[in-house]
């Protein structure tokens, strides 16, 4: 059910005028949910720098859309080519006269999200068809709006994280020698979907043995062996909002090297959590993490990126492993950040990772959902 958030649109329009943007072209589920509180297979909308938003949909959806949005403008199309043509006309009309509060520019800007889920072919097509405008990343507007979360958003993330916890419980119950990552993933997925997950924001990670060194993950059909490190990373979504819960397990008792990895990572995790305070930066957190690794003789295995923003998108500003400049982003009260994004790994031995989501407060990170750190099975 579409529910237009007029206050968020108003704030976006103020930022657009400041950035010299004629409007935003909404192409992604996360931006669409943020403004319209609705999950659609092909989310499309235009938010001009002045005036009401324009929703874009298929002709077969007309009755449903008009019932939900009443008097708001709707553009309808029967195929993608028609959609692009109609959108071109909208921006041409806007281009004829600068919106109130903006000066007319020879090459006015239109903002669009330029992250993982934006189809490259549509970006290219938009640029070819709308040559009268300059297509730019919408980050200066959307990052500013979305970095700080309100209570409703945080509640949804807590629910998503609680679903991830149910999935992790299932993993702990089933983890034993001989079971495969594929078998674990099948049961974990069922548990999370039954608990209310809509899907996952990233592929599930169940990295076993030497593959526990991987920063990103996969699910394999190789059987788990006693004494191997098993990294499990779960990211179910709830009403569009992401979760991120990662734990490392071992069947049996860890050897001396494995124990050092566990101890070092958990110390690094807790130290980082305590410093999730307004004004601190991801760069400072990484520096602190490296010092802890060096103290334990693991400095050369340290990887930057212990924390990143999360919300409607799995990685939001700050996301310094993708955009290095984000290492200087100053944390703000009520931002939501993960701690435990990177893996601490020794090639040939394996890696360890524990990840949770925290709310940034003046007292340090407050976890959204408590989950134990016991790692022996």
N, C-alpha and C positions, 0 to 999 in steps of 0.2 A: 504494500500500500504506500503510494507516494505521499510524503508529508514534507512540503517545502519549508526549509529552515530559512526564514526571511532575514533573521539577524545575522546568520553566517554569510548570506549573500550580500547584505549591506556592508559588512566588514570587508568582504572580498572586493567589492566595487570601490571602496575607499583605497585599498591597496593597489588595485589595477590603475586607478587614476594617478597614484603616486609613481607607479612604474611605467606610465605611459602606454598601457595596454588598452586596446579597444574592447577586448573581451577575453573570456576563457572558452576554449573548445574542450568540453568534457568528453573524454573517450574511455575512462577507466572506471571499474567498479568502485574503487575506494573513494574517488572524488564524487562520484554520483551518490553513493551512500551518504557521504558527508553533507551534501546539500539537500538531498531529496529523500533520504531514509528509505531507499528501496533497492532491492536486488533485481537487476535485469540482466538477461543474457547479453544484450548489446546495449550498454549504457551510453546514451548520446544526449548531450544538451549544450546549449550556448548560454553563457552568462555574460551579457554585455556590461560595459563599465557604467552604464546608466539604464534604468528601466527594468522591467520584469524578465525573468529567465525564459528561455524558449526550450521546450522539451522536444526531442526528436524520437519518432517511433515508426513502426510499420503501420500500414493502413488497417490491417486486421486488428490492431490494438486500439483503434480510435475510440470505440465506445468505452472501453475500460479506462483509457487515459483521461478522456474528457470528464468522466464521472469523478475521477480522483482529483483532478486539478481545477475543475470548474472553469473559471474565466481566464486562466492563464493560456498564453499562446502555445500552440503545438504545431510542429511541422511533421507531416506524415509522408512516407515514401514506400515504394513497392520493391526497390532494389538499391544496392549500395551506390550505383552510379547516379541515381536520382537524388539520393541523400546528399552526395557531394555537391551536386549542382544546386540544390536548394540552399545548402549552407553557404555556398559562394554568393548567392544573391543576398543573404542576410548580411554578410560582411561588406558587400558592396554598398548596401543601403546605409550601414553604419559609417562607412568611409566617406559618404557624401557630406556628412556634417559631424564635426567632433562632438562627442558626448559632453554634457554639462560638466564643467570643471576640468576639461582637457583642452589642449591646443591642437589644432589640426597639424598633422605630420605628413610628410611626403610618403614615408614608409611606416605606417602605424603598426604596432605590435599586436599579435594575438598570442596568448599563452596556452600551452598544452603540456600535459605531464609527459616527461621524457624519461620514463623508467622502464622496468622489466616488461610490463604487461601492455605497453602501447604498441600496437601493430605497426611495424616499420613501413609496410606498404601503404598504410593509410596516412602516415606522416608525409611520405613522399608524394602521394596523390594530392593531399591538401596543399602542399607547397606549389605543385604544378598548376592546380586549378585556381588558387587564391594568390596570384602573383602580386596583387596590389597591397598585400600585407606581409610583414616579417613575422614568421613563426618562431617563437622563443619558448624556452622552458618556463613553466608556470611556477617554479620553485619559489621565487621571491614573494609570491602571493600565498601559495598553498602551504609552504613550510611555516610561514609566519602564523597562519591560521591553525594548523593542525598539530604543531609541536606540543602545545599545552592542552591537556585533556580535561573535560568537565566530568562531573560525577557520573553522569549517565554513561559516558564512554568508558570510564574506569570500571564501572559495574559490569559492563559487557565483557571487558577484558578479563575481569576476575572469573566470570562464568566460563569464558573460553579456556582459561588456565585450569579451572576445576575439571573441565572435560579432559584436558591433557593429563591431569593427575590420574583420572580413572584409567586412561590408556596405559599409563606407566605402571599402575597397580597390576594390570593384566600382564604386562611384560614381566614383572617380578615374579608373578605366580607361575608363569609358564617357562621361564628361563631355566634351562637344564642342558646337560651335555646331549648332543644329538639333534636338538631342535634347530631349525633353520631360520634365518632372518625372514624369509618369505612366510613361513608359518606364523612367526610372531606378528609380522605386519598384518596378516589377515585377521587375526583375533583382536589386535589393538584397534584396527580400523573399525571393526564391527562394534567394539565397546564404545568408541568415541562417537560414532554416528548414532548409536542407540541413545547416547547421553545428550544428543542435540547438536553435534557438530554438523556444519554444512559441507565440510571438506577440509582440506589442509592448505595452508598458504605456501608451503614448500613440499617437495617430495619427502617422505618419511626417511629418516636416517637410521639404519641399524648396521653399524660398522663393527666388524668382528676381527679380533687378532691384529695382524699387521695393518689391516685396513682401518683400524681405529685411529691411525695417524692422519687419515683424510680430514681436511677442513670441512668439506662438504661430504655428502654421503649417498648411499644407495642401499638397496635391500637385496641380499644374495640368497641363493639356495644352498650355500655351504653350511654344513652342520657346525654348531658351536662346540668347542672343546673346553674341557676343564683347564683353568689357568689362563684363559684368554680374556683380554679386556674387551668389553662390549659397550659401545657408545650408542645410546638410543636418543634420538631427537624428535620430539613430537610438536606439531604446529597446527592443531585444529582451529577452525574459525567459528565464531558465533555472531550472527547478525552482522557479518562483515569484519568483525574485529579479530585480530590475530592473538594467538598465544605462542609461547615458546618455552618448552620444558625439556631440558636435556639432562640425562644422568648417565654415569658410567658404572658398569657392574663387572664383577669377576666371579666365576664359579670356583669356589675354594678360597684359599688364602693368597694374597698377593706376595710376590717375592720382594726382595729389598728395593729393586729399581722401580717396580710398579708402585710400591708403597710410597716411595719418594714422590712419584708423579701425583698420587692421590693427595698427599699432605701438602705439597706445594700449590696445587691447583685450589684446594679448599681454602688455604691461607690467602691466596691471591683473590679469590672470589669474595671472601668476607671483608678484606681490606678495601676492595673496590666498592662493595655495597655501602660501607660506612662513609665513603667520600662522594656519594651521589647527592651532592648539595648544589643549590643555586650558585652560579658563578664558576664552578669547576668545569673542566673540559675533558673530553675523551683523551686528548693528548697527555694530560696530567695523569689520568688513570692508567694509561699504557706505561708511562714512565715508572709509576709505582709498581705495576705488575712485573716489569723487567727487573727492578731492584730485588723483588722477592725471589724471582727465579734465579738471579745471580747468587743470592744468599744461600740457596740450596744447590748450587753448582749446576744449574740448568739454564743459565743465561743465554747460551747460544741457541736454545730451542724455543725461546720466547717469540711469540707472534703478536703483532699489534692488532688491536680491534677487540678488546675485552668487552666493550659495551657499545650498543647501538640503539637508536630510537625505534619504537615499534607502536603500532596502532592499527589503523585501517590498512596499512601496508606493512609487510613483514619487516622491511627496513626503511625507516624514515630518518630524517635529519635529527641527530647526527648519525651518519653512516660512513665513518672514516675509512673503512676497508674498501669502499667503492669510490668515494670522493675524498681524497686526502685533506682537502681544505676543511672538511667537517671536524677534523681533529681539534680545531680551534673554536668550535661552537660552544658557547657558554650555556650550561644547563640552566633550566628554569624550574621553578616550583611547579609541581603537578605535571611535569613531563613524565612519560613512561619509557624506561630504558631497560634493556636486558643487561645482565651481568653473566658472562660465561660464553661469549660468542666464539672465541677462538679455542682451538685444541692445543694442549701442551703435550707434544709427542716426541718420542725418540725413535728414529727410523730403525726398523727391525725388531722393536720391542712393542710399540703401540702407543696409544694416546689416551688422554683423560680429559673429560669435559663435564662441567656441571653448569646448567644455565637456568635462570629464573628471570621474571619480570618484576621490576621495582618502580615505585612511585618516588619521584625526586622530592625530598623535603629538606628543610633547613637542618634536620637532625640526621640526614643520610637517607639511603634508600629504604623504603618500606615495602616489603614483599607483597605482591598482589594475592598470592596463594601459597601457603606453607606446604612444602613437600620435603620429606626426610632425605638426608644425604648418605644413608647407609648404602654401602656398595658391595658387600659380600653376599653371595647367594649360597 
